[in-house]
Amino acid sequence: MHDLIFVALVSLWCSVAVGLLGAWILWFLRRGSLVVMMMMLAVITVISIGFTFVVLAFLDLFTVRGMTAVLLACIPTAAVSVMLCLLLGRRILHGSRNLARATRTMGEDGRFAAPAQSGSAELAVLTQELAATSAALTASREQEQLLEASRRQLIAWVSHDLRTPLAGLRAMTEALQDGMARDQDRYLGLILQETQRLDHLVGDLFDLSRIQSNSLTLSLTPVSLADLISDAVTAIEPQARSRGVRLVPGGIEPVAVRVDIRQINRVLGNLLSNAVRHTHPGGAVTVCAHAAEGRAVLSISDACGGIPEADLHKVFEPGWRGTPSRPAGKDVGGGLGLAIVRGIIEAHHGGVAVRNVEGGCQFTTSLPLAGSGRA
């Protein structure tokens, strides 16, 4: 019994000694090929066995003849182990090269085509992760391109809107300066009107910049949505009357919300103003409000004739002006109103959408209720 324990201890000592040597060799080869390291691992294993039997024979715990037989048996064992490691390593190397080639392609054109043979399960997982990353990068790149196109279009539109009133202001100022203006009061009134238009456009640009940079500060107050709607309808009623448009309440429930009153008044003013402006004379703008699934839902429907389905997703983009059914008139502005509406509503953790209804379109916004704890 004691001899067996001694043999076990000797075997442990030999294995640890050879293992430390093998660890140093593998550390030295750490930047080399995985195939070489696998082959070296197989050789180290066989050496450990052979070294153990040599030590046992030296301690007279094993016969020389038996030791010779073991060493001779280790030679073909080592050869077979090295061959198997070589075959396995070649398979892994082939899979890694295919993966590297596919990854290089992703770096060139931004798209990742997974190789037909990815090798081991670990390489297969890595391939899946690269494919998912490539898809995310492609979507991000497409979104960036859309944003860049939208930014350029916005700059072009705003530049046009700034150039037009500035040119008018310059012409009227030069006429006043040269004494060519017979009706100076009329010219002064036009200058004031164009100045207010410029001020409104610059204000919209500033507000949109704050919204897009997430620096819009909200002062939240519990308030009845019905009261906000009533005030907004009262403010827009003269404009609706002058255009021959009727404002129709379609069912307004006394829903309480916790919002920034000034910002939500701006949302209501923009939506109602757009609806009245685009509704044909004799048409009606319908306003509804109710609670559904823990949220306050406001909908404003107009009679503009509808928006083409292909343009519905562009409605809330900065600079969107309109379609043949919703033409961009002289008083439309910079096309920033609906983009600001979406930014304000989303800052309140709400949502806004548009869809076509019979005879026109409907804008729907949702806001958390006052008691929902989300705002």
C-alpha positions in Angstrom: 0.0 0.0 0.0 2.8 2.4 0.9 4.6 1.6 -2.4 1.4 2.6 -4.4 1.2 5.9 -2.5 4.9 6.5 -3.2 4.4 5.8 -6.9 1.5 8.2 -7.0 3.6 10.9 -5.3 6.5 10.4 -7.7 4.1 10.4 -10.7 2.6 13.7 -9.4 6.0 15.3 -8.9 7.1 14.3 -12.4 3.9 15.5 -14.0 4.2 18.9 -12.2 7.8 19.3 -13.3 7.1 18.5 -16.9 3.9 20.6 -16.8 5.8 23.6 -15.6 8.3 23.1 -18.4 5.5 22.7 -20.9 3.8 25.8 -19.6 6.9 27.9 -20.2 7.3 26.5 -23.7 3.6 27.3 -24.5 4.0 30.8 -23.1 7.1 31.3 -25.3 5.0 30.1 -28.3 1.9 32.2 -27.2 2.1 34.4 -30.3 2.7 31.5 -32.7 0.3 29.2 -34.6 -2.4 27.4 -32.7 -1.5 24.3 -34.6 2.1 24.3 -33.3 0.9 24.8 -29.8 -1.5 21.9 -30.0 1.3 19.6 -31.4 3.6 20.8 -28.6 0.9 20.0 -26.0 0.6 16.4 -27.3 4.4 16.0 -27.2 4.6 17.4 -23.7 1.9 14.9 -22.6 3.8 11.9 -23.9 7.1 13.3 -22.5 5.4 13.5 -19.1 4.4 9.9 -19.2 7.9 8.8 -20.4 9.7 10.9 -17.8 7.5 9.4 -15.0 8.5 5.9 -15.9 12.2 6.8 -16.2 12.1 8.2 -12.7 10.2 5.1 -11.4 12.8 2.8 -13.0 15.6 4.9 -11.5 14.1 4.4 -8.0 13.9 0.6 -8.7 10.1 0.8 -8.7 10.0 -0.3 -12.3 12.2 -2.7 -14.3 14.5 -1.5 -17.0 12.9 -3.9 -19.4 9.5 -2.5 -18.6 10.7 1.0 -18.9 12.1 0.3 -22.3 8.8 -1.2 -23.4 6.9 1.9 -22.1 9.3 4.3 -23.9 9.0 2.3 -27.2 5.2 2.5 -26.8 5.3 6.2 -26.3 7.0 6.8 -29.6 4.0 5.7 -31.9 1.6 7.3 -29.3 3.3 10.6 -29.7 3.3 10.3 -33.4 -0.4 9.5 -33.5 -1.1 12.4 -31.1 0.9 14.9 -33.2 -0.9 13.7 -36.4 -4.3 14.1 -34.8 -3.4 17.6 -33.5 -2.1 18.5 -36.9 -5.4 17.4 -38.6 -7.5 19.3 -35.9 -5.3 22.3 -36.2 -5.6 22.4 -40.0 -9.3 22.4 -39.7 -9.3 25.2 -37.2 -6.7 27.1 -39.3 -8.9 26.7 -42.4 -11.9 28.0 -40.5 -10.1 31.0 -39.1 -8.7 31.9 -42.5 -12.2 31.8 -44.0 -13.5 33.9 -41.2 -10.6 36.4 -41.6 -11.3 36.6 -45.3 -15.0 37.3 -44.7 -14.1 39.9 -42.0 -11.7 41.6 -44.5 -14.6 41.8 -47.0 -16.8 43.5 -44.3 -14.1 46.1 -43.8 -14.0 46.8 -47.5 -17.7 47.1 -48.4 -19.4 47.2 -45.0 -21.2 43.9 -45.4 -20.3 40.5 -43.8 -20.9 37.3 -45.8 -20.6 34.4 -43.4 -18.2 31.6 -44.7 -19.7 28.3 -45.7 -17.4 26.4 -43.3 -16.7 28.3 -40.0 -14.8 25.5 -38.3 -15.3 24.8 -34.6 -18.3 25.8 -32.5 -16.4 28.7 -31.1 -15.7 30.1 -34.6 -19.3 29.5 -35.5 -20.4 31.7 -32.5 -17.9 34.3 -33.5 -19.2 34.2 -37.1 -22.8 34.8 -35.8 -21.6 37.7 -33.7 -19.8 39.3 -36.6 -22.9 38.8 -38.8 -25.0 40.5 -36.1 -22.5 43.3 -35.8 -22.3 43.8 -39.5 -26.1 44.0 -39.7 -26.2 46.6 -36.9 -23.4 48.6 -38.6 -25.2 48.5 -41.9 -28.4 49.7 -40.3 -26.5 52.5 -38.5 -24.8 53.5 -41.7 -28.1 53.7 -43.6 -29.6 55.7 -40.8 -26.6 58.0 -40.8 -27.0 58.5 -44.6 -30.7 59.3 -44.2 -29.9 61.8 -41.4 -27.2 63.4 -43.6 -29.5 63.6 -46.6 -32.2 65.1 -44.3 -29.7 67.6 -42.8 -28.6 68.7 -46.3 -32.2 69.1 -47.4 -33.0 71.1 -44.3 -30.0 73.4 -44.8 -31.1 73.9 -48.4 -34.7 74.7 -47.4 -33.8 77.0 -44.5 -31.2 78.8 -46.7 -34.0 79.5 -49.2 -36.4 80.6 -46.5 -33.7 82.9 -45.1 -32.6 84.3 -48.4 -36.1 85.2 -49.6 -37.2 87.5 -46.7 -33.6 88.9 -46.5 -33.8 89.9 -50.1 -37.2 91.5 -49.6 -35.9 93.3 -46.5 -32.9 94.6 -48.4 -35.0 95.8 -51.3 -37.5 97.6 -49.1 -34.8 99.1 -46.9 -33.0 100.5 -50.0 -36.3 101.8 -51.4 -36.9 103.7 -48.1 -33.3 104.9 -48.0 -33.5 106.2 -51.6 -36.8 107.9 -51.0 -38.5 105.6 -53.6 -41.2 104.3 -51.3 -44.3 106.4 -51.6 -46.2 104.5 -48.8 -43.6 104.3 -46.1 -46.0 103.0 -43.5 -46.8 100.0 -45.7 -43.1 99.3 -46.3 -42.5 99.5 -42.6 -45.3 97.1 -42.0 -43.9 94.6 -44.5 -40.4 94.9 -43.0 -41.9 94.1 -39.5 -43.8 91.2 -41.0 -40.7 89.7 -42.7 -38.6 90.3 -39.5 -41.2 88.4 -37.5 -41.1 85.6 -40.0 -37.3 85.4 -39.7 -37.5 85.5 -35.9 -40.0 82.6 -36.0 -37.8 80.6 -38.3 -34.6 81.2 -36.2 -36.6 80.3 -33.0 -37.7 77.0 -34.6 -34.2 76.2 -35.6 -33.0 76.9 -32.0 -35.7 74.8 -30.5 -35.1 71.9 -32.9 -31.4 72.1 -32.0 -32.2 71.8 -28.3 -34.5 68.9 -28.9 -32.0 67.0 -31.0 -29.2 67.6 -28.5 -31.5 66.4 -25.6 -31.1 69.7 -23.8 -34.8 70.6 -23.8 -35.8 71.4 -20.2 -39.4 70.6 -19.2 -41.3 72.1 -16.3 -43.9 69.4 -15.6 -47.3 70.4 -14.1 -50.5 68.3 -13.6 -53.2 69.7 -15.9 -56.4 68.7 -17.6 -55.8 67.9 -21.3 -59.3 69.2 -22.1 -58.4 72.6 -20.7 -55.3 72.8 -22.9 -57.3 71.7 -26.0 -60.0 74.3 -25.2 -57.4 77.1 -25.0 -55.7 76.0 -28.2 -59.0 75.8 -30.1 -60.0 79.3 -28.9 -56.6 80.6 -30.1 -56.9 79.0 -33.6 -60.6 79.8 -34.1 -60.1 83.2 -35.8 -57.8 81.6 -38.4 -60.2 78.7 -39.0 -63.1 81.1 -39.4 -61.2 83.2 -41.9 -60.5 80.1 -44.0 -64.0 78.7 -43.7 -63.0 75.7 -41.7 -65.1 74.3 -38.8 -63.6 73.1 -35.6 -65.5 70.1 -34.3 -65.1 68.4 -30.9 -65.2 64.7 -31.5 -65.4 63.6 -27.9 -63.0 65.2 -25.4 -62.8 63.4 -22.0 -61.5 65.1 -18.9 -58.1 63.4 -18.9 -55.3 64.6 -16.6 -51.7 64.7 -17.8 -48.4 65.9 -16.2 -46.7 68.0 -18.9 -44.9 71.2 -19.7 -47.9 73.4 -20.4 -46.0 75.9 -22.6 -44.5 73.1 -24.8 -47.8 71.1 -25.1 -49.6 74.3 -26.0 -47.0 74.7 -28.8 -47.7 71.1 -29.9 -51.5 71.7 -30.0 -51.0 75.0 -31.8 -48.8 73.5 -34.5 -51.1 70.5 -35.0 -54.3 72.6 -35.1 -52.7 75.3 -37.3 -51.5 72.7 -39.8 -54.9 71.0 -39.8 -56.7 74.3 -40.4 -54.2 75.5 -43.1 -54.5 72.3 -45.1 -58.2 71.7 -44.8 -60.2 72.8 -47.8 -62.7 75.6 -47.3 -66.0 74.2 -45.9 -64.2 71.3 -44.3 -63.9 70.4 -40.7 -61.1 69.7 -38.2 -62.1 67.2 -35.5 -60.4 67.1 -32.1 -60.7 64.0 -29.8 -59.1 63.1 -26.5 -59.5 60.1 -24.3 -57.6 57.7 -22.0 -56.5 54.3 -23.2 -54.1 51.8 -21.7 -52.8 54.2 -19.1 -52.1 57.0 -21.6 -53.9 60.1 -22.7 -54.6 59.9 -26.5 -55.2 63.1 -28.5 -56.2 62.9 -32.2 -56.7 65.7 -34.7 -58.3 64.9 -38.0 -58.4 67.3 -41.0 -59.9 67.3 -44.5 -56.8 67.8 -46.6 -57.4 64.9 -48.9 -54.8 62.6 -47.4 -51.0 62.1 -47.7 -49.5 59.6 -50.1 -48.5 56.5 -48.3 -44.9 56.8 -49.6 -44.6 60.2 -47.8 -46.2 59.3 -44.5 -42.8 58.3 -42.9 -41.4 61.7 -43.9 -44.0 63.9 -42.2 -42.0 64.4 -39.0 -38.7 64.9 -40.7 -37.1 68.4 -40.4 -37.8 70.4 -43.6 -40.8 68.3 -44.8 -43.0 70.8 -46.6 -46.0 68.9 -47.9 -47.3 67.0 -50.9 -49.7 67.8 -53.7 -52.6 67.2 -51.4 -50.9 69.3 -48.7 -49.1 72.0 -50.6 -46.5 74.1 -49.0 -48.0 77.6 -49.1 -46.4 80.9 -48.4 -47.2 80.7 -44.7 -46.0 77.2 -44.1 -42.7 78.3 -42.6 -39.5 76.3 -42.5 -41.0 72.9 -42.4 -39.8 72.4 -38.8 -43.2 72.4 -36.9 -43.9 68.7 -37.0 -40.3 67.8 -36.2 -40.6 70.0 -33.2 -43.9 68.4 -32.3 -42.4 64.9 -32.3 -39.4 66.1 -30.3 -41.6 67.7 -27.6 -43.9 64.6 -27.4 -41.0 62.2 -27.2 -39.4 64.4 -24.5 -42.5 63.7 -22.5 -42.1 59.9 -23.1 -45.0 60.0 -25.4 -45.5 59.1 -29.1 -46.9 60.7 -32.2 -48.1 59.2 -35.4 -50.0 60.1 -38.6 -52.3 58.0 -40.8 -54.7 58.6 -43.6 -58.5 58.7 -42.8 -61.5 59.3 -45.0 -61.1 62.7 -46.6 -57.9 63.6 -44.9 -55.3 62.5 -42.3 -55.2 62.1 -38.6 -52.4 63.0 -36.2 -52.4 61.1 -33.0 -50.3 61.8 -29.9 -50.1 59.8 -26.7 -48.9 61.1 -23.3 -48.6 59.4 -19.9 -51.4 60.1 -17.5 -50.8 62.4 -14.5 -50.8 59.5 -12.1 -48.7 57.0 -14.1 -45.4 58.2 -12.7 -43.9 58.4 -16.1 -43.0 61.8 -17.6 
